């Protein structure tokens, strides 16, 4: 057999192995549903005396929230959730905006909580959800200005969505820059950084095949090029979206404002104490398999969820001031 043919076969085998590894890593990250954890308590509209109206946008499901006794504003906040069980994990933040008089449109992305779909498919699916929510808000509240607010995956989503749809203002909290860098960050701790780096082109290819030219949208470029007033918020102790992956540290422009929350991790809208409490809850979930059934029920039933969702008034006021 010719040497060149042997080399070609070896190269093809190596590429196939790498593509398989990339596919498996991608599948672990995105090809599953994110529903409510039955062990946990999630706040609802009733907990904050909000009115709620269920909405449907194709396979997507969401809720319109309002506070009847709040001063009415001619603005709509489209709230875009992060990775997890949909917008139900952010009811405290949604309530904050409702209390200010905003109408809040919160739509769960494909594969999350209320919405259909077998999985979340990929990061750009969040952008598609944000675009669908903007279109819904424009159609049903044509007289109102539309603001986008998103956290983590939702932060990425609102920045990219604002390039596809005109909105009045954007707030992106703890936003990662791109799908490939996000997958790399999660995979590097498992398969090592060198191997994860080698797989990056294959993840780019998978995103392209799934979503076309938009699949690898870069949130930094979107934030730089858009003329939309944009507020970026990030915690200086964030170990989930680190400086190398974050939009915050590399985005500049006349339309861009920044707020670095000192001492905060990935949820800078919460107090430091609340973030510590939330970390305690997450650690308990990881170790819950080691508990007896009665221990699990008792721990999560009596956990102080209010303490874990306590908002930082300074950070939330900064968002409010920006939107005003």
PyMOL commands that set and color helices and strands:
alter all, ss='L'
color gray80, all
select helices_A, chain A and resi 3-30+45-48+86-99+124-140+153-164+179-191+193-216+219-225+248-250+272-286+288-290+293-301+305-308+313-323
alter helices_A, ss='H'
color red, helices_A
select strands_A, chain A and resi 51-57+60-66+75-80+103-108+145-151+169-173+229-235+256-261
alter strands_A, ss='S'
color yellow, strands_A
deselect
rebuild
show_as cartoon
